[in-house]
Amino acid sequence: MPDLPALPVTFRPARTRVVLVTAGIAIFAVITTVGLLLEPLTAGERLSFIVTATLLCGVLLLLSRPKVVADESGVTVVNIASSRRLEWAEILRVNLRPGDPWVFLDLSDGTSLPALGIQPGIARQRAIQDARTLRALAEARSTADPERHRG
């Protein structure tokens, strides 16, 4: 069982985030520059280049949003278009099986919640370590006396 980190702790695919943010900024800069430098374009056409660049950059920034934040009272799962707050007792199991694109949390209401903040894409070993740490935190926090963990 991994050593439990000090809380709060944030899990996120750092390398993937760097790639997406860098690509978004680069795409925005290139498309905007091309739109502004092309001579025969009207103001409306130039604006359409800038709007397209902004939309593409926005999509990449949105894809870089996922994270899992664990604190004393529970876990916040931030996915691409949603965020959900969970109490420790709601998390029955943390799963990252071979071939899974990201961690899945089995919840006490019988559902499973994807946690895109831990994904083995670029940094597989880091994702496995983060999943084990979150699993250990969930096991320690959901079964222990909650008063014991208060500062």
VMD Tcl script that builds the backbone (N, CA, C; Angstrom):
set m [mol new atoms 453]
animate dup $m
set s [atomselect $m all]
$s set {name element resname resid chain x y z} {
  {N N MET 1 A 0.846 -1.177 0.000}
  {CA C MET 1 A 0.000 0.000 0.000}
  {C C MET 1 A 0.892 1.241 0.000}
  {N N PRO 2 A 0.613 2.194 -0.910}
  {CA C PRO 2 A 1.465 3.378 -0.983}
  {C C PRO 2 A 1.306 4.259 0.261}
  {N N ASP 3 A 2.346 5.034 0.536}
  {CA C ASP 3 A 2.243 6.000 1.623}
  {C C ASP 3 A 1.156 7.002 1.263}
  {N N LEU 4 A 0.368 7.379 2.259}
  {CA C LEU 4 A -0.700 8.331 2.005}
  {C C LEU 4 A -0.132 9.744 1.983}
  {N N PRO 5 A -0.464 10.516 0.940}
  {CA C PRO 5 A 0.055 11.883 0.849}
  {C C PRO 5 A -0.710 12.818 1.781}
  {N N ALA 6 A -0.110 13.951 2.051}
  {CA C ALA 6 A -0.806 14.988 2.812}
  {C C ALA 6 A -1.938 15.531 1.945}
  {N N LEU 7 A -3.058 15.785 2.560}
  {CA C LEU 7 A -4.217 16.316 1.827}
  {C C LEU 7 A -4.273 17.828 1.986}
  {N N PRO 8 A -4.765 18.545 1.006}
  {CA C PRO 8 A -5.336 18.080 -0.264}
  {C C PRO 8 A -4.244 17.678 -1.264}
  {N N VAL 9 A -4.632 16.786 -2.162}
  {CA C VAL 9 A -3.740 16.352 -3.237}
  {C C VAL 9 A -4.537 16.358 -4.544}
  {N N THR 10 A -3.876 16.793 -5.617}
  {CA C THR 10 A -4.522 16.859 -6.927}
  {C C THR 10 A -3.844 15.873 -7.867}
  {N N PHE 11 A -4.657 15.057 -8.515}
  {CA C PHE 11 A -4.170 14.121 -9.528}
  {C C PHE 11 A -4.619 14.658 -10.878}
  {N N ARG 12 A -3.676 14.796 -11.794}
  {CA C ARG 12 A -4.027 15.215 -13.153}
  {C C ARG 12 A -2.953 14.721 -14.105}
  {N N PRO 13 A -3.342 14.469 -15.355}
  {CA C PRO 13 A -2.353 14.000 -16.332}
  {C C PRO 13 A -1.484 15.174 -16.792}
  {N N ALA 14 A -0.415 15.444 -16.080}
  {CA C ALA 14 A 0.389 16.648 -16.292}
  {C C ALA 14 A 0.977 16.728 -17.704}
  {N N ARG 15 A 1.552 15.643 -18.186}
  {CA C ARG 15 A 2.157 15.682 -19.529}
  {C C ARG 15 A 1.100 15.932 -20.600}
  {N N THR 16 A -0.017 15.252 -20.479}
  {CA C THR 16 A -1.105 15.446 -21.439}
  {C C THR 16 A -1.583 16.893 -21.396}
  {N N ARG 17 A -1.692 17.431 -20.203}
  {CA C ARG 17 A -2.131 18.823 -20.038}
  {C C ARG 17 A -1.149 19.782 -20.703}
  {N N VAL 18 A 0.151 19.572 -20.505}
  {CA C VAL 18 A 1.165 20.438 -21.123}
  {C C VAL 18 A 1.058 20.371 -22.648}
  {N N VAL 19 A 0.910 19.164 -23.185}
  {CA C VAL 19 A 0.797 18.996 -24.637}
  {C C VAL 19 A -0.442 19.722 -25.165}
  {N N LEU 20 A -1.577 19.551 -24.498}
  {CA C LEU 20 A -2.820 20.171 -24.971}
  {C C LEU 20 A -2.783 21.693 -24.876}
  {N N VAL 21 A -2.291 22.225 -23.773}
  {CA C VAL 21 A -2.230 23.686 -23.613}
  {C C VAL 21 A -1.245 24.282 -24.615}
  {N N THR 22 A -0.096 23.657 -24.777}
  {CA C THR 22 A 0.907 24.149 -25.731}
  {C C THR 22 A 0.358 24.110 -27.154}
  {N N ALA 23 A -0.283 23.002 -27.508}
  {CA C ALA 23 A -0.861 22.882 -28.853}
  {C C ALA 23 A -1.958 23.921 -29.064}
  {N N GLY 24 A -2.791 24.144 -28.059}
  {CA C GLY 24 A -3.864 25.133 -28.170}
  {C C GLY 24 A -3.330 26.528 -28.406}
  {N N ILE 25 A -2.308 26.909 -27.659}
  {CA C ILE 25 A -1.713 28.237 -27.819}
  {C C ILE 25 A -1.033 28.363 -29.181}
  {N N ALA 26 A -0.317 27.317 -29.585}
  {CA C ALA 26 A 0.366 27.346 -30.885}
  {C C ALA 26 A -0.632 27.434 -32.037}
  {N N ILE 27 A -1.690 26.644 -31.968}
  {CA C ILE 27 A -2.719 26.675 -33.020}
  {C C ILE 27 A -3.369 28.047 -33.086}
  {N N PHE 28 A -3.685 28.606 -31.919}
  {CA C PHE 28 A -4.281 29.943 -31.885}
  {C C PHE 28 A -3.343 30.963 -32.538}
  {N N ALA 29 A -2.064 30.920 -32.168}
  {CA C ALA 29 A -1.101 31.888 -32.698}
  {C C ALA 29 A -0.931 31.744 -34.214}
  {N N VAL 30 A -0.800 30.522 -34.685}
  {CA C VAL 30 A -0.574 30.300 -36.118}
  {C C VAL 30 A -1.791 30.712 -36.938}
  {N N ILE 31 A -2.971 30.259 -36.562}
  {CA C ILE 31 A -4.168 30.572 -37.352}
  {C C ILE 31 A -4.461 32.072 -37.317}
  {N N THR 32 A -4.301 32.687 -36.164}
  {CA C THR 32 A -4.540 34.130 -36.060}
  {C C THR 32 A -3.535 34.899 -36.915}
  {N N THR 33 A -2.268 34.510 -36.846}
  {CA C THR 33 A -1.226 35.182 -37.648}
  {C C THR 33 A -1.508 35.034 -39.140}
  {N N VAL 34 A -1.846 33.833 -39.566}
  {CA C VAL 34 A -2.169 33.605 -40.988}
  {C C VAL 34 A -3.362 34.475 -41.389}
  {N N GLY 35 A -4.384 34.504 -40.562}
  {CA C GLY 35 A -5.565 35.301 -40.874}
  {C C GLY 35 A -5.265 36.787 -40.976}
  {N N LEU 36 A -4.366 37.267 -40.150}
  {CA C LEU 36 A -4.033 38.697 -40.171}
  {C C LEU 36 A -3.068 39.058 -41.294}
  {N N LEU 37 A -2.233 38.103 -41.715}
  {CA C LEU 37 A -1.226 38.406 -42.735}
  {C C LEU 37 A -1.707 38.212 -44.172}
  {N N LEU 38 A -2.751 37.454 -44.379}
  {CA C LEU 38 A -3.241 37.249 -45.746}
  {C C LEU 38 A -3.837 38.556 -46.270}
  {N N GLU 39 A -3.287 39.043 -47.363}
  {CA C GLU 39 A -3.646 40.350 -47.912}
  {C C GLU 39 A -5.100 40.469 -48.414}
  {N N PRO 40 A -5.589 39.525 -49.215}
  {CA C PRO 40 A -6.891 39.776 -49.832}
  {C C PRO 40 A -8.104 39.574 -48.903}
  {N N LEU 41 A -7.896 39.300 -47.630}
  {CA C LEU 41 A -9.028 39.013 -46.741}
  {C C LEU 41 A -9.716 40.291 -46.264}
  {N N THR 42 A -11.032 40.188 -46.155}
  {CA C THR 42 A -11.809 41.296 -45.587}
  {C C THR 42 A -11.743 41.212 -44.062}
  {N N ALA 43 A -12.227 42.219 -43.396}
  {CA C ALA 43 A -12.231 42.231 -41.928}
  {C C ALA 43 A -13.052 41.064 -41.386}
  {N N GLY 44 A -14.162 40.754 -42.024}
  {CA C GLY 44 A -15.005 39.631 -41.596}
  {C C GLY 44 A -14.295 38.298 -41.750}
  {N N GLU 45 A -13.572 38.135 -42.827}
  {CA C GLU 45 A -12.821 36.903 -43.042}
  {C C GLU 45 A -11.690 36.762 -42.020}
  {N N ARG 46 A -11.018 37.883 -41.730}
  {CA C ARG 46 A -9.966 37.860 -40.701}
  {C C ARG 46 A -10.561 37.473 -39.345}
  {N N LEU 47 A -11.720 38.034 -39.054}
  {CA C LEU 47 A -12.404 37.729 -37.798}
  {C C LEU 47 A -12.772 36.243 -37.729}
  {N N SER 48 A -13.175 35.671 -38.871}
  {CA C SER 48 A -13.522 34.240 -38.873}
  {C C SER 48 A -12.297 33.376 -38.576}
  {N N PHE 49 A -11.126 33.785 -39.029}
  {CA C PHE 49 A -9.888 33.072 -38.680}
  {C C PHE 49 A -9.659 33.125 -37.169}
  {N N ILE 50 A -9.823 34.309 -36.593}
  {CA C ILE 50 A -9.585 34.486 -35.162}
  {C C ILE 50 A -10.608 33.699 -34.341}
  {N N VAL 51 A -11.864 33.715 -34.757}
  {CA C VAL 51 A -12.905 32.955 -34.052}
  {C C VAL 51 A -12.618 31.453 -34.141}
  {N N THR 52 A -12.228 30.978 -35.316}
  {CA C THR 52 A -11.889 29.559 -35.484}
  {C C THR 52 A -10.704 29.188 -34.595}
  {N N ALA 53 A -9.685 30.027 -34.559}
  {CA C ALA 53 A -8.510 29.772 -33.717}
  {C C ALA 53 A -8.901 29.737 -32.248}
  {N N THR 54 A -9.779 30.646 -31.852}
  {CA C THR 54 A -10.239 30.693 -30.464}
  {C C THR 54 A -11.023 29.434 -30.110}
  {N N LEU 55 A -11.888 28.972 -31.004}
  {CA C LEU 55 A -12.672 27.758 -30.752}
  {C C LEU 55 A -11.768 26.529 -30.635}
  {N N LEU 56 A -10.811 26.395 -31.538}
  {CA C LEU 56 A -9.895 25.244 -31.483}
  {C C LEU 56 A -9.070 25.273 -30.195}
  {N N CYS 57 A -8.568 26.438 -29.842}
  {CA C CYS 57 A -7.806 26.566 -28.601}
  {C C CYS 57 A -8.692 26.239 -27.397}
  {N N GLY 58 A -9.929 26.726 -27.411}
  {CA C GLY 58 A -10.867 26.457 -26.321}
  {C C GLY 58 A -11.152 24.978 -26.137}
  {N N VAL 59 A -11.311 24.256 -27.241}
  {CA C VAL 59 A -11.556 22.813 -27.167}
  {C C VAL 59 A -10.357 22.108 -26.534}
  {N N LEU 60 A -9.160 22.473 -26.946}
  {CA C LEU 60 A -7.963 21.841 -26.378}
  {C C LEU 60 A -7.799 22.186 -24.896}
  {N N LEU 61 A -8.124 23.415 -24.522}
  {CA C LEU 61 A -8.061 23.786 -23.104}
  {C C LEU 61 A -9.116 23.026 -22.299}
  {N N LEU 62 A -10.289 22.823 -22.871}
  {CA C LEU 62 A -11.338 22.050 -22.209}
  {C C LEU 62 A -10.890 20.599 -22.005}
  {N N LEU 63 A -10.198 20.040 -23.000}
  {CA C LEU 63 A -9.686 18.672 -22.885}
  {C C LEU 63 A -8.589 18.563 -21.817}
  {N N SER 64 A -7.955 19.676 -21.479}
  {CA C SER 64 A -6.896 19.661 -20.463}
  {C C SER 64 A -7.437 19.861 -19.045}
  {N N ARG 65 A -8.735 19.995 -18.894}
  {CA C ARG 65 A -9.384 20.310 -17.620}
  {C C ARG 65 A -9.430 19.173 -16.592}
  {N N PRO 66 A -9.518 17.903 -16.977}
  {CA C PRO 66 A -9.733 16.844 -15.994}
  {C C PRO 66 A -8.702 16.789 -14.870}
  {N N LYS 67 A -9.229 16.561 -13.667}
  {CA C LYS 67 A -8.394 16.365 -12.479}
  {C C LYS 67 A -9.230 15.698 -11.407}
  {N N VAL 68 A -8.558 15.156 -10.423}
  {CA C VAL 68 A -9.197 14.564 -9.252}
  {C C VAL 68 A -8.531 15.212 -8.043}
  {N N VAL 69 A -9.328 15.856 -7.203}
  {CA C VAL 69 A -8.804 16.532 -6.023}
  {C C VAL 69 A -9.337 15.821 -4.782}
  {N N ALA 70 A -8.420 15.291 -3.986}
  {CA C ALA 70 A -8.778 14.606 -2.743}
  {C C ALA 70 A -8.446 15.535 -1.575}
  {N N ASP 71 A -9.418 15.697 -0.667}
  {CA C ASP 71 A -9.168 16.491 0.531}
  {C C ASP 71 A -9.712 15.758 1.741}
  {N N GLU 72 A -9.709 16.389 2.873}
  {CA C GLU 72 A -10.122 15.733 4.122}
  {C C GLU 72 A -11.533 15.161 4.071}
  {N N SER 73 A -12.444 15.853 3.391}
  {CA C SER 73 A -13.844 15.424 3.436}
  {C C SER 73 A -14.288 14.587 2.239}
  {N N GLY 74 A -13.471 14.509 1.196}
  {CA C GLY 74 A -13.886 13.718 0.047}
  {C C GLY 74 A -13.068 14.001 -1.190}
  {N N VAL 75 A -13.689 13.744 -2.328}
  {CA C VAL 75 A -13.012 13.834 -3.620}
  {C C VAL 75 A -13.872 14.658 -4.573}
  {N N THR 76 A -13.221 15.534 -5.313}
  {CA C THR 76 A -13.892 16.261 -6.388}
  {C C THR 76 A -13.333 15.733 -7.702}
  {N N VAL 77 A -14.218 15.219 -8.552}
  {CA C VAL 77 A -13.833 14.695 -9.862}
  {C C VAL 77 A -14.243 15.731 -10.903}
  {N N VAL 78 A -13.253 16.297 -11.577}
  {CA C VAL 78 A -13.502 17.277 -12.633}
  {C C VAL 78 A -13.197 16.602 -13.958}
  {N N ASN 79 A -14.225 16.396 -14.760}
  {CA C ASN 79 A -14.049 15.812 -16.082}
  {C C ASN 79 A -14.181 16.910 -17.133}
  {N N ILE 80 A -14.247 16.566 -18.381}
  {CA C ILE 80 A -14.228 17.566 -19.454}
  {C C ILE 80 A -15.362 18.577 -19.315}
  {N N ALA 81 A -16.576 18.108 -19.146}
  {CA C ALA 81 A -17.719 19.029 -19.112}
  {C C ALA 81 A -18.502 18.970 -17.808}
  {N N SER 82 A -17.992 18.255 -16.816}
  {CA C SER 82 A -18.740 18.145 -15.567}
  {C C SER 82 A -17.802 18.064 -14.374}
  {N N SER 83 A -18.382 18.290 -13.211}
  {CA C SER 83 A -17.641 18.189 -11.961}
  {C C SER 83 A -18.579 17.560 -10.940}
  {N N ARG 84 A -18.033 16.678 -10.109}
  {CA C ARG 84 A -18.869 16.022 -9.100}
  {C C ARG 84 A -18.093 15.886 -7.803}
  {N N ARG 85 A -18.746 16.240 -6.720}
  {CA C ARG 85 A -18.156 16.148 -5.392}
  {C C ARG 85 A -18.646 14.862 -4.729}
  {N N LEU 86 A -17.727 14.069 -4.169}
  {CA C LEU 86 A -18.062 12.812 -3.510}
  {C C LEU 86 A -17.516 12.816 -2.092}
  {N N GLU 87 A -18.278 12.278 -1.179}
  {CA C GLU 87 A -17.774 12.031 0.164}
  {C C GLU 87 A -16.961 10.739 0.096}
  {N N TRP 88 A -16.004 10.584 0.992}
  {CA C TRP 88 A -15.172 9.378 0.981}
  {C C TRP 88 A -16.016 8.107 1.070}
  {N N ALA 89 A -17.043 8.127 1.888}
  {CA C ALA 89 A -17.876 6.932 2.078}
  {C C ALA 89 A -18.620 6.513 0.806}
  {N N GLU 90 A -18.783 7.431 -0.136}
  {CA C GLU 90 A -19.485 7.108 -1.386}
  {C C GLU 90 A -18.619 6.284 -2.332}
  {N N ILE 91 A -17.311 6.301 -2.148}
  {CA C ILE 91 A -16.397 5.601 -3.051}
  {C C ILE 91 A -16.136 4.201 -2.505}
  {N N LEU 92 A -16.668 3.212 -3.208}
  {CA C LEU 92 A -16.482 1.826 -2.789}
  {C C LEU 92 A -15.183 1.232 -3.314}
  {N N ARG 93 A -14.806 1.648 -4.531}
  {CA C ARG 93 A -13.617 1.056 -5.142}
  {C C ARG 93 A -13.055 1.991 -6.201}
  {N N VAL 94 A -11.734 1.998 -6.331}
  {CA C VAL 94 A -11.025 2.752 -7.362}
  {C C VAL 94 A -10.437 1.731 -8.327}
  {N N ASN 95 A -10.843 1.782 -9.595}
  {CA C ASN 95 A -10.427 0.790 -10.592}
  {C C ASN 95 A -9.612 1.408 -11.715}
  {N N LEU 96 A -8.496 0.772 -12.046}
  {CA C LEU 96 A -7.751 1.067 -13.270}
  {C C LEU 96 A -7.263 -0.275 -13.798}
  {N N ARG 97 A -8.106 -0.899 -14.624}
  {CA C ARG 97 A -7.785 -2.209 -15.180}
  {C C ARG 97 A -6.971 -2.054 -16.460}
  {N N PRO 98 A -6.210 -3.060 -16.829}
  {CA C PRO 98 A -5.458 -2.989 -18.091}
  {C C PRO 98 A -6.401 -2.669 -19.256}
  {N N GLY 99 A -6.019 -1.699 -20.043}
  {CA C GLY 99 A -6.836 -1.297 -21.187}
  {C C GLY 99 A -7.821 -0.180 -20.898}
  {N N ASP 100 A -8.064 0.129 -19.621}
  {CA C ASP 100 A -8.965 1.235 -19.283}
  {C C ASP 100 A -8.328 2.556 -19.702}
  {N N PRO 101 A -9.130 3.466 -20.265}
  {CA C PRO 101 A -8.574 4.762 -20.673}
  {C C PRO 101 A -8.345 5.711 -19.493}
  {N N TRP 102 A -8.988 5.422 -18.367}
  {CA C TRP 102 A -8.866 6.238 -17.155}
  {C C TRP 102 A -9.420 5.471 -15.976}
  {N N VAL 103 A -9.301 6.053 -14.806}
  {CA C VAL 103 A -9.798 5.425 -13.576}
  {C C VAL 103 A -11.323 5.483 -13.547}
  {N N PHE 104 A -11.917 4.454 -12.989}
  {CA C PHE 104 A -13.355 4.431 -12.727}
  {C C PHE 104 A -13.559 4.279 -11.230}
  {N N LEU 105 A -14.483 5.048 -10.687}
  {CA C LEU 105 A -14.835 4.956 -9.274}
  {C C LEU 105 A -16.165 4.237 -9.148}
  {N N ASP 106 A -16.191 3.106 -8.438}
  {CA C ASP 106 A -17.448 2.419 -8.149}
  {C C ASP 106 A -18.055 3.107 -6.932}
  {N N LEU 107 A -19.305 3.548 -7.069}
  {CA C LEU 107 A -19.938 4.351 -6.032}
  {C C LEU 107 A -21.008 3.584 -5.272}
  {N N SER 108 A -21.310 4.063 -4.082}
  {CA C SER 108 A -22.275 3.395 -3.206}
  {C C SER 108 A -23.690 3.393 -3.766}
  {N N ASP 109 A -23.988 4.259 -4.747}
  {CA C ASP 109 A -25.332 4.269 -5.344}
  {C C ASP 109 A -25.457 3.265 -6.489}
  {N N GLY 110 A -24.418 2.434 -6.693}
  {CA C GLY 110 A -24.467 1.399 -7.726}
  {C C GLY 110 A -23.953 1.853 -9.078}
  {N N THR 111 A -23.533 3.096 -9.194}
  {CA C THR 111 A -23.022 3.594 -10.469}
  {C C THR 111 A -21.497 3.602 -10.461}
  {N N SER 112 A -20.951 3.874 -11.627}
  {CA C SER 112 A -19.510 4.001 -11.784}
  {C C SER 112 A -19.237 5.363 -12.401}
  {N N LEU 113 A -18.281 6.083 -11.843}
  {CA C LEU 113 A -17.950 7.425 -12.318}
  {C C LEU 113 A -16.557 7.417 -12.931}
  {N N PRO 114 A -16.428 7.811 -14.216}
  {CA C PRO 114 A -15.092 7.920 -14.783}
  {C C PRO 114 A -14.376 9.120 -14.170}
  {N N ALA 115 A -13.106 8.939 -13.855}
  {CA C ALA 115 A -12.277 10.018 -13.313}
  {C C ALA 115 A -11.137 10.257 -14.299}
  {N N LEU 116 A -11.358 11.143 -15.254}
  {CA C LEU 116 A -10.412 11.368 -16.340}
  {C C LEU 116 A -9.107 12.005 -15.873}
  {N N GLY 117 A -9.061 12.465 -14.637}
  {CA C GLY 117 A -7.853 13.073 -14.104}
  {C C GLY 117 A -6.722 12.084 -13.879}
  {N N ILE 118 A -7.043 10.794 -13.888}
  {CA C ILE 118 A -5.996 9.756 -13.787}
  {C C ILE 118 A -6.156 8.863 -15.005}
  {N N GLN 119 A -5.264 9.061 -15.982}
  {CA C GLN 119 A -5.337 8.306 -17.229}
  {C C GLN 119 A -3.943 7.882 -17.667}
  {N N PRO 120 A -3.823 6.640 -18.102}
  {CA C PRO 120 A -2.506 6.094 -18.428}
  {C C PRO 120 A -1.985 6.429 -19.819}
  {N N GLY 121 A -2.597 7.362 -20.513}
  {CA C GLY 121 A -2.191 7.690 -21.878}
  {C C GLY 121 A -0.702 7.868 -22.084}
  {N N ILE 122 A -0.152 9.024 -21.717}
  {CA C ILE 122 A 1.259 9.323 -21.948}
  {C C ILE 122 A 2.133 8.799 -20.812}
  {N N ALA 123 A 1.647 8.884 -19.582}
  {CA C ALA 123 A 2.450 8.511 -18.409}
  {C C ALA 123 A 1.784 7.355 -17.659}
  {N N ARG 124 A 1.917 6.171 -18.206}
  {CA C ARG 124 A 1.249 4.987 -17.662}
  {C C ARG 124 A 1.633 4.698 -16.209}
  {N N GLN 125 A 2.925 4.684 -15.906}
  {CA C GLN 125 A 3.363 4.362 -14.542}
  {C C GLN 125 A 2.863 5.394 -13.540}
  {N N ARG 126 A 2.841 6.652 -13.933}
  {CA C ARG 126 A 2.336 7.708 -13.046}
  {C C ARG 126 A 0.841 7.479 -12.769}
  {N N ALA 127 A 0.084 7.118 -13.787}
  {CA C ALA 127 A -1.346 6.871 -13.612}
  {C C ALA 127 A -1.583 5.686 -12.684}
  {N N ILE 128 A -0.793 4.639 -12.836}
  {CA C ILE 128 A -0.930 3.467 -11.960}
  {C C ILE 128 A -0.621 3.856 -10.521}
  {N N GLN 129 A 0.433 4.629 -10.328}
  {CA C GLN 129 A 0.793 5.092 -8.979}
  {C C GLN 129 A -0.317 5.987 -8.391}
  {N N ASP 130 A -0.839 6.911 -9.199}
  {CA C ASP 130 A -1.910 7.794 -8.725}
  {C C ASP 130 A -3.174 7.005 -8.384}
  {N N ALA 131 A -3.511 5.999 -9.207}
  {CA C ALA 131 A -4.689 5.173 -8.931}
  {C C ALA 131 A -4.510 4.407 -7.623}
  {N N ARG 132 A -3.329 3.874 -7.389}
  {CA C ARG 132 A -3.059 3.155 -6.137}
  {C C ARG 132 A -3.156 4.092 -4.939}
  {N N THR 133 A -2.627 5.293 -5.086}
  {CA C THR 133 A -2.691 6.267 -3.997}
  {C C THR 133 A -4.132 6.656 -3.700}
  {N N LEU 134 A -4.916 6.932 -4.747}
  {CA C LEU 134 A -6.326 7.280 -4.534}
  {C C LEU 134 A -7.077 6.105 -3.916}
  {N N ARG 135 A -6.780 4.886 -4.369}
  {CA C ARG 135 A -7.411 3.697 -3.789}
  {C C ARG 135 A -7.083 3.584 -2.304}
  {N N ALA 136 A -5.819 3.791 -1.947}
  {CA C ALA 136 A -5.413 3.710 -0.537}
  {C C ALA 136 A -6.084 4.802 0.287}
  {N N LEU 137 A -6.171 5.993 -0.254}
  {CA C LEU 137 A -6.860 7.085 0.448}
  {C C LEU 137 A -8.330 6.749 0.661}
  {N N ALA 138 A -8.983 6.244 -0.389}
  {CA C ALA 138 A -10.405 5.910 -0.290}
  {C C ALA 138 A -10.628 4.810 0.739}
  {N N GLU 139 A -9.771 3.794 0.730}
  {CA C GLU 139 A -9.918 2.706 1.705}
  {C C GLU 139 A -9.683 3.211 3.121}
  {N N ALA 140 A -8.674 4.028 3.315}
  {CA C ALA 140 A -8.368 4.538 4.653}
  {C C ALA 140 A -9.439 5.499 5.147}
  {N N ARG 141 A -9.948 6.337 4.270}
  {CA C ARG 141 A -10.899 7.373 4.682}
  {C C ARG 141 A -12.327 6.861 4.818}
  {N N SER 142 A -12.716 5.892 4.012}
  {CA C SER 142 A -14.104 5.443 4.058}
  {C C SER 142 A -14.366 4.452 5.187}
  {N N THR 143 A -13.304 3.769 5.647}
  {CA C THR 143 A -13.515 2.764 6.687}
  {C C THR 143 A -13.123 3.251 8.074}
  {N N ALA 144 A -12.340 4.321 8.141}
  {CA C ALA 144 A -11.862 4.814 9.436}
  {C C ALA 144 A -12.849 5.810 10.037}
  {N N ASP 145 A -12.643 6.109 11.286}
  {CA C ASP 145 A -13.441 7.111 11.984}
  {C C ASP 145 A -13.124 8.479 11.385}
  {N N PRO 146 A -14.132 9.179 10.806}
  {CA C PRO 146 A -13.864 10.460 10.177}
  {C C PRO 146 A -13.283 11.496 11.140}
  {N N GLU 147 A -13.599 11.383 12.419}
  {CA C GLU 147 A -13.076 12.345 13.394}
  {C C GLU 147 A -11.557 12.222 13.532}
  {N N ARG 148 A -11.028 11.045 13.257}
  {CA C ARG 148 A -9.596 10.803 13.372}
  {C C ARG 148 A -8.790 11.629 12.363}
  {N N HIS 149 A -9.423 11.960 11.226}
  {CA C HIS 149 A -8.705 12.644 10.147}
  {C C HIS 149 A -8.809 14.154 10.230}
  {N N ARG 150 A -9.551 14.665 11.156}
  {CA C ARG 150 A -9.693 16.121 11.250}
  {C C ARG 150 A -8.452 16.706 11.920}
  {N N GLY 151 A -8.003 17.857 11.353}
  {CA C GLY 151 A -6.775 18.489 11.776}
  {C C GLY 151 A -6.803 19.074 13.103}
}
mol reanalyze $m
mol bondsrecalc $m
mol representation Tube
mol addrep $m
